[in-house]
Amino acid sequence: MVEDVRARAVITGRVQGVAYRVETQWAAERIGVSGWVRNRADGSVEAVFEGERPKVEEMLAWCRRGPAPARVTGVDVKWEGYSGEFTGFRIAR
């Protein structure tokens, strides 16, 4: 049985103004994880991913690359308790 997990990621670098959030949403839907993504006032992007561990890890690997125009310099990940609260993936404001 595959474990369900939750990860909160803060992505730094050139990640705003490069379609990072919408590309993250598309990747999350393709990979099959739920949660949300949003811009932060400090210029970083924050996301929460829930799902099966291999899928969440695949999503985190995607975040380390991001879309083509992005220049990711760091991804800080905190593992949290799985809640199952999400029904899909959305861009939060």
C-alpha positions as CSV (number, residue, x, y, z in Angstrom):
1,M,0.0,0.0,0.0
2,V,1.3,3.5,-0.9
3,E,1.4,6.1,1.9
4,D,-0.5,9.3,1.5
5,V,1.6,12.4,2.4
6,R,1.6,16.1,2.5
7,A,4.4,18.5,1.7
8,R,4.6,22.3,1.9
9,A,7.2,23.8,-0.4
10,V,8.6,27.3,-0.6
11,I,10.3,27.9,-4.0
12,T,12.8,30.7,-4.4
13,G,14.5,32.3,-7.4
14,R,12.9,33.8,-10.4
15,V,9.6,32.2,-9.9
16,Q,7.1,35.1,-10.2
17,G,6.1,36.6,-13.5
18,V,7.1,33.4,-15.4
19,A,3.8,31.4,-15.2
20,Y,5.1,29.3,-12.3
21,R,1.7,29.0,-10.6
22,V,-0.3,28.0,-13.7
23,E,2.4,25.5,-14.8
24,T,2.5,24.1,-11.3
25,Q,-1.3,23.6,-11.4
26,W,-1.0,21.8,-14.8
27,A,1.8,19.6,-13.5
28,A,-0.1,18.7,-10.3
29,E,-3.1,17.8,-12.4
30,R,-1.0,15.7,-14.7
31,I,0.9,13.9,-11.9
32,G,-2.3,13.5,-9.8
33,V,-1.7,15.4,-6.6
34,S,-4.0,17.8,-4.9
35,G,-3.4,21.1,-3.0
36,W,-2.7,24.7,-3.9
37,V,0.0,27.1,-5.0
38,R,0.4,30.9,-4.4
39,N,2.7,33.8,-4.8
40,R,4.2,35.2,-1.6
41,A,5.0,38.9,-0.9
42,D,8.7,38.1,-0.7
43,G,8.9,37.0,-4.3
44,S,8.8,33.3,-3.6
45,V,6.1,30.8,-4.4
46,E,4.5,28.5,-1.8
47,A,2.7,25.3,-2.5
48,V,1.0,22.4,-0.6
49,F,0.9,19.0,-2.2
50,E,-1.1,16.0,-1.0
51,G,-1.2,12.5,-2.5
52,E,0.6,9.3,-2.7
53,R,4.3,9.7,-1.7
54,P,5.8,8.9,-5.2
55,K,3.5,11.4,-6.8
56,V,4.3,14.1,-4.3
57,E,8.0,13.4,-4.7
58,E,7.6,13.7,-8.4
59,M,5.9,17.0,-8.0
60,L,8.7,18.3,-5.7
61,A,11.2,17.3,-8.4
62,W,9.2,19.3,-10.9
63,C,9.3,22.3,-8.6
64,R,13.1,22.2,-8.5
65,R,13.0,22.7,-12.3
66,G,9.8,24.7,-12.8
67,P,8.7,26.0,-16.2
68,A,11.3,27.0,-18.8
69,P,11.5,30.8,-18.0
70,A,11.9,30.2,-14.3
71,R,15.2,30.1,-12.5
72,V,14.7,28.1,-9.3
73,T,17.5,28.6,-6.7
74,G,15.9,26.7,-3.8
75,V,13.0,24.5,-2.7
76,D,12.5,24.3,1.1
77,V,10.2,21.3,1.9
78,K,8.4,20.7,5.1
79,W,6.6,17.4,5.5
80,E,3.2,17.7,7.3
81,G,0.5,15.4,8.4
82,Y,-1.8,14.3,5.5
83,S,-5.3,15.8,5.8
84,G,-7.2,14.7,2.7
85,E,-8.9,18.1,2.7
86,F,-8.3,18.9,-1.0
87,T,-10.4,17.6,-3.9
88,G,-8.2,19.0,-6.7
89,F,-5.4,21.5,-7.2
90,R,-6.0,25.3,-7.3
91,I,-4.2,28.6,-7.6
92,A,-4.7,30.4,-4.3
93,R,-4.6,34.2,-4.0
